[in-house]
Amino acid sequence: MAAVQRAAVAQSVPEQAIDAKRAAAEEVERLLQHPEDLKRLSGLLEDYTQKHQANKAQLSATVASQVDAAKSGLELLDTAQRTLMRMQACYKEIDVLCSETSQLIENHDKIAELSAVHYNLGKTLEDVENIMALPNEAAMAEELLRDDFNLLQAYESLALLEGTSRMAQQALASSRSARMNSRDAQNLSAYFNKVRETLGKFEERLWSIIRNFIAYGRQNPAMLVNAVRIVEIQENVDKQLEASGGPGDNKYPRKAYRKRAEQQIGNCIQDTFAPLLQNCSRLATAGENTDQRTSEILDDAHQFVVQLADIYDYVSPCFPEKYQIFNVIWQEYHQSMAFMLDCVGACSEQLANGDILKVMTWVSRYQESCRELGIEDDKLEFPKGRGLTMLIDKYIERIHQTLKTWFTNILEGDLNSEPKMADDGKPWTPGAVDFFRIVNEQLLVVEDIKNGTMIVRTGEVILQVMREFQAAQEKHLQRDLSPILLCAMVNNNARCYNESMDFAEHMNEILPESLKDSLDIEEQCRGFLELCKTAVQLLVGTVFNDAAVLDVFFKLYNSEEWKQGVTTRIIIETLKDALDEYEQLVEASFYRRLVEACAEETVNHFAAAILTYLRSISETTLAGVEKDSAQLLTFFSTYTKVEKVSKMCQPLGDLQHVASANSTDDFVLAYTSLLQTMPGVTPALIERLVSARTDLTKADVKEVMDQCREVYSQRVKADGGEPQLAATPLPGKGKAGAAAPSIVKDSGFRVALLAVKRKAAVPKKS
């Protein structure tokens, strides 16, 4: 069917009809070839009808599409014809214009000049109109300034006028270069001066509002906000001009409104503080009225602190956050406060301590108020070495002198009067109680001020006074003090130690966290313990200084009384009486130390007697030495720990081993052990003991001593040098026998040895 349709397109309509008829007959013959095909005739007819209708519809559609295509082609031909006609007309017009233009080429320069003149004339007329309008517009802007609420509108008008004036002046400068009449140019400058004059009045009004920022912030914040908005707008204008290279020729530099606003605020604050600073300067001539004048100054200063709160609440919200305006204002206030303190500090010499404390109290309250306003602690400090430091220095200087005078008088009173007896029977003097009462009172005064620097400085001077108090007591301990007064000194300094530890704990509580490690109080507290030890040692010295006691020690190892055990028994009984008496008089915490010091001194004297008086060594002698050591161990063990007493008595055992050694190695081993517990026993002292051995020849003694000297030499090298006997006088009535408090343990033995030797040098009465 499709092939038929394609063929029909190339044939004429009649030819197509004949061919269709022929094709239909052939199709009928094909379908009715047999008689039985007639039975299908009705179906064939129906099928034919359907195909005929379909072909008819297709043919109609094909015809309709061909008709539409023909119409469209006709329309396109019509449009093309009209377009062609218009193009022909345009070509004709172009030919005409080209013909006219070709005639103007010869006069091109004249045409360009005429065009420029026309443009410049228009611009000149426009500029002249703008310049002529400047005074009127400036007057209108000035009229706006009469009402503060129009401040922002006035600024906007003046900004436009300033821009117009700037451009006109640039044009004027250009015209001058073109030889413009100078008189005309001078007349035009009067218009520009009017703009500058009005702008000056505007800025004067603007800075007046900025300077009165406190009043406007509280009473008319909207006006202050408008002024700040103007500052911010001008800052943005400056940035834009700078970015575009506008002010690059320095004819129009940045106005820097923000910087100028901060300067205006600073100048205002300085002017506001001027009367206060003048009042401070008159403090130097206040005479006896410094208290009144100081109070007036601090009252005036407090009003500025109140102002800071108002500035924080009412002024800061009127400024952009990036300005940090409260910090800017506070820094100006803080500097002025520092100048005020400088003026007051310059008068510190004539101010009473009460006036200085008033100032310090004000400083603490001022700093606390600033903390509440968000100022950090590290910014609150005032410059060191200036006014505040001068005030603190003067106060501390006076406190130091006062405390020193007081404790000097206290000590003199203690030493010139009999000690008091506590309820438990222990002696004491009021010095320790009075000293710490005065110290704590001074600390309480500055504690109420709540100023960390003041507390630290007071703590430092109190520690210095403690050192001086301890040094004064050490000096007094070198005097001829009675045993009862020495007991009181032990008890007093034990109490001082407890009081000082309480003081240290309290200081740690009141000091700010950042200053807690600034004072080493406990180190100074231990000084009282050292005084207790010194007094204890002096008490021991009073026992061994007694002439009767020295007589008894003289009988050790060289009398029948010692051989019979009487001498050692008397020494122990004497010591028992002394220790029992001191037990009632000395604080329990130091009584054991007293016992141990007595034990050490007793061992030193026994050892010194062995090395001095023992002329010959026998089994009986060695048994006596061993018995003495056992008796001393038993006696002192009733007062203190056995382990400590055993260690203290070890030198006696070592001396016994040296005296009883059977070979050179035994001698050396025993002497080496002895040097561990009693380093003061030199080879010269040992030689006397070794020589007392009747069973040793001179060659044996020499061999032993050579070995002992080698051991001692090595020991001295290890210790860094041979210990020397103290050259200072022995304390206590000028008698020998008391161990000086600063002498090391081995030198304690040497002192005892010296005492024994001195006693031995005194001839007996017949």
RAZIRA-V226283 format. One record per helix or strand of 2 or more residues. SS is the DSSP state (h for helix, s for strand). FROM is the first residue (numbers start at 1). TO is the last residue. If there is no record, write none. Layout:
# RAZIRA-V226283
ss=SS from=FROM to=TO
ss=SS from=FROM to=TO
This chain:
# RAZIRA-V226283
ss=h from=2 to=10
ss=h from=13 to=31
ss=h from=35 to=144
ss=h from=148 to=177
ss=h from=182 to=211
ss=h from=213 to=219
ss=h from=221 to=243
ss=h from=246 to=249
ss=h from=257 to=285
ss=h from=287 to=318
ss=h from=321 to=323
ss=h from=325 to=346
ss=h from=353 to=372
ss=h from=377 to=380
ss=h from=387 to=415
ss=s from=420 to=421
ss=s from=427 to=428
ss=h from=431 to=449
ss=h from=452 to=477
ss=h from=483 to=510
ss=h from=513 to=515
ss=h from=521 to=545
ss=h from=547 to=554
ss=h from=560 to=563
ss=h from=566 to=585
ss=h from=588 to=613
ss=h from=619 to=637
ss=h from=642 to=648
ss=h from=650 to=660
ss=h from=664 to=677
ss=h from=683 to=691
ss=h from=698 to=719
ss=h from=745 to=761
